[in-house]
Amino acid sequence: MPDGNIDIFIESSFFAVASGTVDIPTSFWAGQLESIGQRDIVTDYALSESIPASINADAEAFITYSGAFQSGYTNVLVDHKTSTSTSGVEVALVDYAIPASTSGLTRTEDAELEYFTGYTQISGLRDVRSKFIAGETFIYARNILGTYHIFGGDVVERDYATNYTAGGYYTPSIPGPPEDQVINFMATDFYQYFTAGAATISATIQQDCELFLAGYPMEFKPQQYTYRFHIATGDEGDTPGADWEATVISGSVLDIPLDMYSTATTSGYYNADAVCGKTSYSGIDFPVDLVSYSGEVETVSGTISYFYKEVICAVSGTRGYTFDIGLLSLKISNFSLEEDGYSVSSGTICVDITDDVYNVVTSGTYFIIGETIVSGTFTPITDGYTMCYDSLDDFAIMTGATTVTVHASNDNNDILEQDFYLTSGYIVEYDNRQQNYGFGSTVVVRGTAENMASCPATGVDAYAFETLPKEGVSLGATIVGIPWETKDLSAEITPKTGTIYFYGKTFRIEARAKDFAGNVMEPFTFEFKIEDKPE
Amino acid sequence: MAVTITTSFYEYDTPDWHNLSTVVFTSPNLVSPNSAGTRSHILPGELPLATWYEITGDDMWRIYNRQIASVESFYPAVDPTTTVSGFDLRNSITFEVTSGENYNNRLTAWDSVTHSSTNNFLIDSGRVKASCANYSWSGGTEDAPVNVEYGGSVDPIFQLPENPFPPQYNITLKGNTTSGINDNYYGDWDMIYSLPTSGRAGDYLIVRPWLDNINASVPYGVHDFVITLHYSYT
């Protein structure tokens, strides 16, 4: 088998198992040549639904080689996560054992245990153990990273137990198994045991254990937190032998027993601190948070430099500020102009006033344009009205940026106002009104566009054209379109000769007209008579 | 050692510090300052909810004319009154230790003063947000500090010496809960009062509260809640 990383994933799925116990044995025995590099053995055990049976999900890694490790690490990673509400007994057991006959371990071995529960209530017994047993010669640090999180409310009898047993020649140069235990709610007991070996130890032993109980909820009252530090014999160092600290941020712990046994000829000193927060706020005052802090120190032989034990009962406080948030059922919506939208000033502005709880009061609902209150017309819609306003002077008040406030009220005396910001925007003019469009004239066309909304600017453009000269035709008719506002246009009939109109003659005129849109006027006919020649 | 913690905010238009009573999210249309208790609640989604700070029986001030954008990112300071990059006194609440020491501080949101439940629509739905930082400073004035020291700074000069707990931005405040690897609270860290003779002022906690995703899906009614700083002291 080549060197490198080899991952083995085995998936076993069962459908509709009636009852009973189902075991999934998975073994991987590595030969000597295969034990080079990294091996990941992944076991996922997933439950899709609750089943009325006990579950054993064990992951075991055996290392049977009894000689010295040559290189690399050995990691045992076990995650146990309960994501939903369960009942019954659950066991998460990690045994990490190095046979007592093993010698010559010169590398770190980490055993990581992570245990998470879900966010919902979990009932029944819970027994979580992390047991680490090392061999006789145990030179470097061995870490059991036990992370234990309870998120939901648990009704448990045994929460967490850790056994850490070193071999007979436990000589760590750095601290031993750290523990990270975070309990948010309703923990009962903690057990943590540390036992060093029975042979002479050439260096010092420092075992640090720090526990933070971070549950602010007042119900957090672990009954007991037990920590036992047992050195069988032979600690000859003079640096700290054990530092133990338990911090309770709030809530209370009824009892923290601490037992230490030492047969060391000359032991180090031991510090044991308990810092417990006292919860007091809003008139609720826990009288005593730490009910009992007991301890037993027994020196079988030799001496202990000193044993320092301090209990600090602190108080805790809170300081906060309230947030005042009230949201109305009254709504203003569908303003007739969207952002960056536009309309002609001769149009109307409309907005919907609705309330799905109370009635909209039209008498208390209006527009405020500038500082002037103007009433609108109301058209009923679901849960309210559409209010519109048509300015008689085409919003002449809007000479610049203008605030249009929609003021709405309901029969619960709630008032809601919302501002909309409008401005008179675009004026387009063509100053060509008094020009002579007659025959043989020069007509200048000039346009002006003025933007007053954003980035005010004025643009002008113009061009000119020549009208044709009047041509003389027999009975030709011409129409001259000035001034521009004139509706009644006159037509001039110009006979080619001045002698066509004789006295006493009757003339009949039929006029036809068509505009540039293609509209055709009905023929208009009339008659007139030239008076008789005067006698 | 007993600890004294004050809670205040800085009103910028007529510069002054005020002791905080209540944070009000209401209409930005009101004239600032206004009488405490004045409300013109607006509908979610219709207008930005403005952040107002209020003193009991006195006035309330609109802090920045509107709520910061709903999805706020780490933005650089644009004003000399900035304390920690990304924060501004004008839109933030300041906790100051004026005596003693307090430990294991944790800032989070609860539904009421009993600090035991998050049974509140805004909290449970993750709409209560805050950006937080603890800091001290060694120059300037309280409203225009310089040489700001805060946790997590790369430059050791600006490293808060006793507690390098870094600022956190736009975190959800929801009791003592955790979402995945993220804690729904700011903590835990320590705060220690600095003697004036030390040349350092502090420690401070600055908090910029805001509401996320306020729209028509938020039901009509009152959604009051409490943001609380928990601490221990000896």
Interface residues (C-beta under 8 A of the other chain):
Chain A: Y119 H149 F151 N184 F212 A214 G215 Y216 P217 M218 E219 T247 I249 S250 V275 G277 Y281 S282 I312 A314 V315 S316 G317 T318 R319 G320 Y321 T322 F323 D324 I325 G326 L327 L328 S329 L330 K331 I332 S333 D356 V357 D414 I415 L416 E417 Q418 D419
Chain B: V3 I5 T7 L20 S21 T22 V23 V24 F25 T26 S27 N29 R39 S40 H41 I42 L43 P44 E46 L47 L49 E54 I93 F95 N102 Y103 N104 R106 V113 T114 H115 S116 L122 G175 N176 T177 T178 D188 P209 L211 V218 P219 Y220 G221 V222 H223 D224 F225 V226 I227 T228 L229 H230 Y231 S232 Y233 T234
